[in-house]
Amino acid sequence: MIGSLTLDQLRVLVAIEETGSFSAAGRRLRRVQSAISHTVQALETAQGIDLFDRSGRVPRFTEAGRVLASQARQVLRQAEAFERAAKSMATGLEPELSLAVDSFVPTGPLIRGLAGLQAQHPDLTVTLFTEGMGAAERRVSEGSATLGLCVLLPSMNQDLQASALTEVTLVPVVSSTHALARETRALTRDILAEHVQLILTDPLQRPGPSFSVVSPRIWRFVEIARRLEFLLAGFGWGTMPLHLVQQHLEAGRLVRLPIDDPGLLPGSIGLFAIHQRQRPLGVGARWLLAELQRQRWFD
């Protein structure tokens, strides 16, 4: 009961609106018509408003009655969602799942995992943060995200638990219009150092972590998508996840640099799901983690 208002009164009002009459509402709710009429009269008296025009043979909704019937339907939906959420939480489902995802994580498997989570736990509130380098780990560490999907940096917080998801292939690329795309000499460190290198960096760390920097001329980017735009525009060379540049390589917009130096560039980098060791995952987070580990990340 909310003051003098009850959910049963709202169910009766909605049943009348949906079925078209007091008698039809009574049949749906398995009550005699007089009980339906009594409930409506009690609702009108308690709220001090006429919900029906009774001047004719059949009661008709007043304008106010139609508006309040629509609001009653919304209240009933919220009440049902409240009950479902309470039952789910009683079984261990967390009230909310916050997820921080860095830019190296492929979108397709993440979307499939979240779609499955939504189908499995439709009343679980999910908050998603898309982040640059280092930010997903930082959110999990500070507690603003329950689960992080990210590349692990060497300075990873030791209070975090990491679960492997997949390996991302990294490739050195440059625009097909860039001088390096036409270079005939072997691409040694000295040759690469002659050109601007575009790297990712964590904006909150100085000078910021970076992978395999060989050039004295560096342009730092927080967003991997923006760095890709500058690569395509021919401003420099850089190492990118293969899944993000594959279509550009196939279309000839980018060229893969033939660098044969394992010590210069990593061939791949691991993606992990992380969470606080002292903060056990709830039912929803455990389901999503297991689903992501089952995913086929690359075709």
Phi and psi in degrees as a GROMACS rama.xvg file:
@    title "Ramachandran Plot"
@    xaxis  label "Phi"
@    yaxis  label "Psi"
@TYPE xy
-115.17  98.6953  ILE-2
63.5493  -121.079  GLY-3
-96.6373  5.59864  SER-4
-98.0456  137.408  LEU-5
-122.262  154.078  THR-6
-63.5023  -32.109  LEU-7
-62.9246  -40.5486  ASP-8
-61.246  -40.0311  GLN-9
-67.3407  -37.6219  LEU-10
-62.7081  -40.212  ARG-11
-64.6813  -44.5996  VAL-12
-61.0378  -44.1487  LEU-13
-66.9363  -38.6659  VAL-14
-62.3639  -40.1159  ALA-15
-64.5491  -44.3338  ILE-16
-63.0348  -37.8785  GLU-17
-80.6377  -32.7938  GLU-18
-95.0591  -22.1279  THR-19
99.3776  -8.74839  GLY-20
-160.586  164.44  SER-21
-65.1068  -41.3459  PHE-22
-67.2024  -41.5279  SER-23
-66.359  -39.0499  ALA-24
-62.7397  -39.2721  ALA-25
-61.1565  -41.4206  GLY-26
-64.8365  -41.7671  ARG-27
-62.7979  -43.0248  ARG-28
-89.8349  0.1744  LEU-29
58.815  50.0497  ARG-30
-134.065  155.335  ARG-31
-73.159  155.92  VAL-32
-61.2786  -35.2432  GLN-33
-62.2492  -33.2357  SER-34
-69.2573  -36.7278  ALA-35
-64.9469  -44.8558  ILE-36
-62.4501  -41.3791  SER-37
-63.3967  -41.5945  HIS-38
-63.2166  -41.8253  THR-39
-65.3812  -44.1578  VAL-40
-62.2556  -39.2637  GLN-41
-64.867  -38.2006  ALA-42
-66.3526  -43.9236  LEU-43
-63.1687  -42.6196  GLU-44
-64.26  -44.1617  THR-45
-65.5471  -36.4735  ALA-46
-94.327  -10.5661  GLN-47
68.7943  37.2907  GLY-48
-149.018  144.485  ILE-49
-83.885  119.355  ASP-50
-90.0913  -21.1386  LEU-51
-132.763  146.294  PHE-52
-93.9057  115.824  ASP-53
-105.773  21.2147  ARG-54
-74.6515  -20.3322  SER-55
-101.211  -172.133  GLY-56
-68.5543  -34.0545  ARG-57
-117.921  128.979  VAL-58
-60.2272  135.991  PRO-59
-120.302  146.546  ARG-60
-61.2834  135.046  PHE-61
-76.1512  170.149  THR-62
-60.5409  -41.9476  GLU-63
-63.5276  -38.0057  ALA-64
-62.8733  -39.7825  GLY-65
-66.7456  -41.3475  ARG-66
-63.2427  -44.42  VAL-67
-71.7457  -29.3846  LEU-68
-65.265  -38.9136  ALA-69
-65.236  -41.8711  SER-70
-67.6102  -34.4451  GLN-71
-62.151  -38.1382  ALA-72
-63.2213  -40.3196  ARG-73
-65.1851  -41.2635  GLN-74
-62.9467  -41.2596  VAL-75
-65.8337  -38.9638  LEU-76
-62.5804  -43.0387  ARG-77
-64.8904  -37.8563  GLN-78
-65.5616  -40.2929  ALA-79
-65.4158  -41.0224  GLU-80
-64.0313  -37.5942  ALA-81
-60.7796  -45.7504  PHE-82
-65.1851  -42.7184  GLU-83
-63.1551  -44.0687  ARG-84
-63.4384  -41.2757  ALA-85
-62.8845  -42.151  ALA-86
-65.0996  -41.1994  LYS-87
-64.7285  -42.5709  SER-88
-64.7947  -31.9619  MET-89
-65.0717  -22.8419  ALA-90
-94.2589  1.86536  THR-91
110.624  -0.957875  GLY-92
-70.4709  129.772  LEU-93
-69.4812  151.246  GLU-94
-62.7096  -33.2418  PRO-95
-152.297  144.746  GLU-96
-119.57  116.501  LEU-97
-104.569  131.51  SER-98
-126.561  126.576  LEU-99
-111.681  127.818  ALA-100
-128.106  125.577  VAL-101
-89.1462  170.435  ASP-102
-71.6273  -11.7055  SER-103
-78.8388  -14.8586  PHE-104
-77.3021  123.339  VAL-105
-60.2382  139.911  PRO-106
-73.2799  -41.6689  THR-107
-55.4082  -55.6165  GLY-108
-60.8938  -35.2875  PRO-109
-64.3706  -44.2398  LEU-110
-62.6358  -43.4531  ILE-111
-63.5782  -40.1735  ARG-112
-64.5443  -43.2238  GLY-113
-69.8819  -34.2021  LEU-114
-64.4604  -40.937  ALA-115
-65.27  -39.447  GLY-116
-63.7356  -41.0234  LEU-117
-63.252  -39.1486  GLN-118
-70.4561  -37.7075  ALA-119
-74.6055  -39.8209  GLN-120
-132.781  75.1084  HIS-121
-64.1183  -20.8961  PRO-122
-96.4869  2.90739  ASP-123
-78.217  124.419  LEU-124
-79.0128  123.233  THR-125
-114.483  130.417  VAL-126
-114.143  128.574  THR-127
-115.578  129.502  LEU-128
-115.699  126.202  PHE-129
-99.7293  131.05  THR-130
-131.181  161.507  GLU-131
-89.1529  -173.914  GLY-132
-56.9452  129.141  MET-133
86.3684  -21.2068  GLY-134
-74.5787  -35.1505  ALA-135
-64.2299  -44.8186  ALA-136
-61.2148  -39.4844  GLU-137
-65.3808  -41.2876  ARG-138
-62.9831  -42.2679  ARG-139
-65.5732  -41.218  VAL-140
-62.1312  -41.0121  SER-141
-85.3196  -8.61215  GLU-142
93.243  3.35643  GLY-143
-83.1849  -7.65589  SER-144
-135.231  139.03  ALA-145
-78.5116  -43.2723  THR-146
-130.016  135.82  LEU-147
-121.021  140.571  GLY-148
-115.889  114.507  LEU-149
-164.306  169.955  CYS-150
-80.6087  137.645  VAL-151
-91.4265  127.046  LEU-152
-87.309  157.741  LEU-153
-57.0849  -26.0607  PRO-154
-90.601  23.5327  SER-155
-54.5218  137.303  MET-156
-60.5817  125.043  ASN-157
-74.1682  -7.1755  GLN-158
-83.191  1.59877  ASP-159
-100.352  142.25  LEU-160
-99.1064  130.76  GLN-161
-115.99  137.62  ALA-162
-123.909  126.706  SER-163
-67.5129  139.655  ALA-164
-112.19  -52.6992  LEU-165
-167.923  176.822  THR-166
-113.501  134.982  GLU-167
-104.949  125.006  VAL-168
-75.5166  131.46  THR-169
-108.438  138.347  LEU-170
-133.9  138.691  VAL-171
-79.61  129.41  PRO-172
-136.092  162.245  VAL-173
-153.304  156.927  VAL-174
-62.8481  146.232  SER-175
-64.9806  -14.5043  SER-176
-93.6768  -5.09823  THR-177
-79.6084  153.69  HIS-178
-61.2752  -33.1847  ALA-179
-64.7073  -25.9771  LEU-180
-68.4101  -20.499  ALA-181
-108.654  5.43882  ARG-182
-67.3413  129.644  GLU-183
-98.1768  -16.0354  THR-184
-78.4753  159.192  ARG-185
-62.9293  137.281  ALA-186
-83.4358  82.7909  LEU-187
-87.355  174.54  THR-188
-57.9691  -39.4055  ARG-189
-63.887  -41.6377  ASP-190
-66.8593  -45.3865  ILE-191
-62.8296  -35.0573  LEU-192
-67.579  -12.6385  ALA-193
-75.7237  -10.8651  GLU-194
-122.536  155.758  HIS-195
-62.8036  134.095  VAL-196
-109.607  129.501  GLN-197
-99.5092  119.385  LEU-198
-126.623  161.514  ILE-199
-91.6807  147.787  LEU-200
-146.945  156.418  THR-201
-88.5333  118.567  ASP-202
-67.5733  -17.4519  PRO-203
-96.1122  1.37236  LEU-204
-120.92  137.161  GLN-205
-115.605  130.698  ARG-206
-78.7298  0.265732  PRO-207
102.19  140.289  GLY-208
-68.6948  146.692  PRO-209
-150.405  156.681  SER-210
-105.738  122.109  PHE-211
51.3635  55.4568  SER-212
-81.1225  124.705  VAL-213
-123.797  -14.9713  VAL-214
-97.7843  142.628  SER-215
-74.5638  -15.9617  PRO-216
-104.489  109.061  ARG-217
-124.366  134.082  ILE-218
-109.481  123.745  TRP-219
-100.095  137.513  ARG-220
-127.487  141.9  PHE-221
-90.0855  -35.9657  VAL-222
-101.717  126.121  GLU-223
-68.7478  -31.5518  ILE-224
-67.3968  -38.8993  ALA-225
-68.4194  -37.9851  ARG-226
-61.0413  -40.4757  ARG-227
-60.5162  -39.8207  LEU-228
-61.2298  -40.2185  GLU-229
-72.2655  -33.4935  PHE-230
-62.2599  -46.614  LEU-231
-62.8309  -31.061  LEU-232
-79.9798  -5.80607  ALA-233
87.1424  21.9661  GLY-234
-83.6578  -10.2501  PHE-235
171.09  -171.655  GLY-236
-118.367  161.658  TRP-237
-169.913  169.931  GLY-238
-100.188  128.564  THR-239
-129.424  152.567  MET-240
-61.2461  132.744  PRO-241
-57.5396  -39.2461  LEU-242
-64.6494  -21.0035  HIS-243
-87.4265  -18.8378  LEU-244
-118.142  -0.576807  VAL-245
-55.4329  -46.5944  GLN-246
-66.2889  -32.4491  GLN-247
-73.0354  -33.7035  HIS-248
-66.3981  -44.8595  LEU-249
-64.9102  -33.4425  GLU-250
-83.3067  -7.51342  ALA-251
84.2569  6.06106  GLY-252
-74.7781  -31.5196  ARG-253
-119.74  156.214  LEU-254
-124.786  137.008  VAL-255
-82.3499  124.58  ARG-256
-78.0059  129.098  LEU-257
-80.4267  70.9371  PRO-258
-94.4083  114.168  ILE-259
-106.399  73.1796  ASP-260
-151.089  90.9008  ASP-261
-57.8495  -27.6468  PRO-262
-77.1918  -14.5377  GLY-263
-89.1612  -44.4263  LEU-264
-131.309  132.731  LEU-265
-70.1928  140.241  PRO-266
-77.7799  -24.4279  GLY-267
-158.003  167.295  SER-268
-142.71  142.758  ILE-269
-83.7963  143.564  GLY-270
-107.088  139.188  LEU-271
-134.115  154.699  PHE-272
-100.699  131.144  ALA-273
-126.095  150.79  ILE-274
-154.914  166.083  HIS-275
-70.0303  133.307  GLN-276
-60.6184  -37.1421  ARG-277
-89.8183  8.72872  GLN-278
-125.968  86.3983  ARG-279
-56.5405  142.305  PRO-280
-72.5279  143.994  LEU-281
-80.3809  -177.985  GLY-282
-58.9268  -45.9562  VAL-283
-65.2346  -45.0963  GLY-284
-64.5122  -39.9398  ALA-285
-65.1947  -39.4371  ARG-286
-63.4215  -46.1889  TRP-287
-64.3642  -42.0214  LEU-288
-61.1512  -45.7203  LEU-289
-62.9804  -38.6446  ALA-290
-67.0045  -41.0958  GLU-291
-65.7977  -34.5547  LEU-292
-72.3964  -22.149  GLN-293
-84.9703  -15.8505  ARG-294
-63.9575  148.513  GLN-295
-90.466  104.698  ARG-296
-76.0224  -32.6067  TRP-297
-136.297  139.887  PHE-298
